[in-house]
Amino acid sequence: MTTLAIIGAGQGLGAAVARRFGREGFSVALISRHQGRLDALAAELERDGVQARGYVADVRDPASIAAALEKAAEELGPVEVLQYSPLPQKDFMRPVLETTPADLVGPIEFSIYGPVAAVHQVVPGMRFLPKDHGQDRGTILFVNGGSAVKPGRNVTGTSVAFAGQAAYAELLHEVLGEEGIQVSQLIIGGRIDADDEKKSPTALAEHLWRLHSERDTFRFQVDED
């Protein structure tokens, strides 16, 4: 059995993605900063028939990300799919003229250093996954808000950092695609909304499953209405 690792797992999108991939036989590594919340979510998923376990890591601490992913692979199976989707902190979102160099440290650690650490941890294992119809099955999924493609003057930290992450993801898509490892990005305009058929966690999880399974798209964007 192989593993889906969700960095930034929570009750919304993370839980929906865990259920969607769990239906396909994946075990799920839930990664965030709070062990209690992770344990509660893992127990909920287990009741739904999804093998899941929580691992604590802080995305601003690259060593903790690497350690969590290493432990998850040892306990649940090799990481076939990595999803990087932590929610940015509110203090990353300042107007452009109020943003100082110090204000950009957190967003850059969060949105660039974190995913780079995660990718370096999982890619070596993905290269050794069994082939499916002649193609490696490893997938790396990035989930971002709309400021990744259209910067917002009042959310400067995320606009700058998400743009850097988007560039990194596109470079990975180009290079790792040559090895059969899929890299894709889901852009969500506005808020995730359980009552919106286009932007509910379940609908977005389906998009992420399609990006993994169909392997023909780098970026898919769900726009605001």
C-alpha positions in Angstrom: 0.0 0.0 0.0 1.2 3.5 -0.8 0.6 6.7 1.0 -1.0 10.1 0.5 0.8 12.7 2.7 -1.2 15.9 3.3 0.8 18.8 4.7 -1.7 21.2 6.3 -4.4 18.5 6.9 -7.6 19.7 8.6 -11.3 19.1 8.8 -12.1 20.8 5.5 -10.2 20.1 2.3 -7.7 17.8 3.9 -10.4 15.5 5.2 -12.2 15.4 1.9 -9.0 14.6 0.0 -8.2 11.9 2.5 -11.6 10.3 1.9 -11.3 10.6 -1.8 -7.9 9.0 -2.0 -8.7 6.5 0.8 -11.5 5.1 -1.4 -8.8 4.3 -3.9 -6.8 2.3 -1.4 -4.4 4.9 -0.2 -3.3 5.2 3.4 -3.1 8.8 4.6 -0.5 10.7 6.5 -2.0 13.8 8.1 0.6 16.4 8.9 0.1 19.7 10.8 1.2 21.3 14.0 -1.4 20.0 16.5 -1.3 16.3 17.5 -4.6 16.3 19.2 -6.4 17.6 16.1 -4.6 15.2 14.0 -5.5 12.2 16.2 -9.2 13.3 16.2 -9.2 13.5 12.4 -7.4 10.2 12.0 -9.9 8.5 14.2 -12.8 10.0 12.2 -11.3 8.8 8.9 -10.6 5.4 10.4 -14.3 5.1 11.2 -15.0 5.8 7.5 -12.6 3.0 6.5 -9.6 5.1 5.7 -6.3 4.1 7.2 -4.9 7.4 8.6 -2.3 8.6 11.1 -1.2 12.0 12.3 2.3 13.4 12.3 3.3 16.7 13.8 5.4 19.2 11.8 5.7 22.9 11.4 6.1 24.0 7.7 8.4 26.8 8.8 10.8 24.1 10.2 12.2 22.1 7.2 13.7 19.5 9.5 10.4 18.7 11.1 8.7 18.3 7.7 11.4 15.8 6.6 11.2 13.9 9.9 7.3 13.6 9.7 7.4 12.4 6.0 10.1 9.9 6.8 8.2 8.5 9.7 5.0 8.3 7.7 6.7 6.4 4.9 8.1 3.9 7.5 4.8 3.4 9.2 2.2 3.6 6.4 4.1 2.9 3.2 6.0 4.9 0.6 4.6 8.3 -0.2 3.1 8.2 -3.7 1.2 11.5 -3.5 2.3 14.6 -1.6 -0.2 17.4 -1.1 1.1 20.8 0.1 -1.8 22.8 1.3 -1.4 24.5 4.7 -3.5 27.6 5.3 -1.4 30.8 5.5 -1.4 32.8 8.7 -3.4 36.0 8.8 -0.4 38.2 9.6 1.1 37.3 6.2 -1.6 39.4 4.6 -0.7 43.1 4.8 -1.1 46.0 2.4 1.8 46.4 0.1 3.1 49.7 1.5 2.9 48.4 5.0 4.9 45.3 4.3 8.5 45.3 5.5 11.3 42.9 4.7 10.7 41.3 8.1 7.1 40.7 7.2 8.1 38.6 4.2 10.2 36.1 6.2 7.3 34.1 7.5 5.5 33.8 4.1 8.7 32.7 2.3 9.5 30.1 5.0 5.9 28.9 4.8 5.3 28.8 1.0 8.8 28.2 -0.4 11.2 26.6 2.2 8.4 24.3 3.4 7.6 22.8 0.1 11.2 22.5 -1.0 11.9 20.5 2.1 8.9 18.3 1.5 9.8 17.7 -2.1 13.4 16.8 -1.3 12.2 14.2 1.2 9.7 12.4 -1.0 11.1 12.5 -4.5 13.8 9.8 -3.9 11.2 7.4 -2.8 8.8 8.2 -5.7 11.6 7.3 -8.1 11.4 3.7 -6.8 7.6 3.3 -7.0 6.3 0.5 -9.2 5.3 1.5 -12.6 1.7 1.6 -13.7 1.2 1.1 -17.4 4.8 2.2 -18.0 4.5 5.4 -16.0 5.7 6.2 -12.5 2.9 7.0 -10.2 4.3 9.7 -8.0 2.5 13.0 -7.8 3.1 16.3 -6.0 0.1 18.5 -5.6 0.2 22.2 -4.6 -2.9 24.0 -3.4 -2.9 27.8 -3.5 -5.3 30.8 -3.3 -5.9 33.1 -6.2 -3.1 35.4 -5.3 -0.7 32.8 -6.7 -1.7 33.9 -10.2 -3.1 37.4 -9.5 -1.4 39.3 -6.7 -3.6 41.3 -4.3 -2.5 44.7 -3.0 -3.8 43.9 0.5 -2.3 40.4 0.8 1.3 41.1 -0.1 3.0 38.3 1.9 0.9 35.5 0.3 1.0 37.2 -3.1 4.8 37.3 -3.1 5.3 33.9 -1.5 2.6 32.1 -3.5 4.1 33.4 -6.7 7.4 31.9 -5.7 5.8 28.6 -4.9 4.0 28.7 -8.3 7.3 29.2 -10.1 8.9 26.4 -8.1 6.0 24.1 -8.9 6.1 24.8 -12.6 9.9 24.1 -12.7 9.3 20.8 -10.9 6.5 20.0 -13.4 9.0 20.4 -16.2 11.9 18.5 -14.7 10.2 15.7 -12.8 7.7 15.2 -15.6 10.7 13.8 -17.6 10.9 11.1 -14.9 7.2 10.3 -14.9 6.4 12.2 -11.7 3.4 14.4 -12.0 3.4 17.9 -10.5 0.2 19.9 -10.5 -1.3 23.0 -8.9 -4.8 23.7 -7.9 -5.7 27.4 -7.6 -8.8 28.2 -5.6 -10.2 31.7 -6.1 -11.8 33.0 -2.9 -12.9 30.8 0.0 -13.5 27.1 0.2 -17.3 26.9 0.8 -19.1 23.7 1.8 -22.3 25.0 0.3 -20.8 25.9 -3.1 -20.9 23.0 -5.5 -17.8 24.3 -7.3 -15.7 25.1 -4.2 -16.8 22.6 -1.6 -14.1 20.4 -0.1 -15.6 17.4 -1.9 -15.6 19.1 -5.3 -12.0 20.3 -4.8 -10.9 16.9 -3.7 -12.3 15.5 -6.9 -10.2 18.0 -8.9 -7.1 16.9 -7.0 -7.8 13.2 -7.6 -8.2 14.0 -11.3 -4.9 15.9 -11.4 -3.2 12.8 -9.9 -5.0 10.1 -11.9 -5.2 11.8 -15.4 -1.8 13.4 -15.2 -2.3 15.7 -18.1 -2.6 19.2 -16.5 -0.2 21.3 -14.6 -2.6 24.1 -13.3 -6.3 23.9 -12.7 -8.0 27.0 -11.5 -11.4 27.3 -9.7 -12.4 30.9 -10.0 -14.5 33.1 -7.8 -18.1 33.5 -9.0 
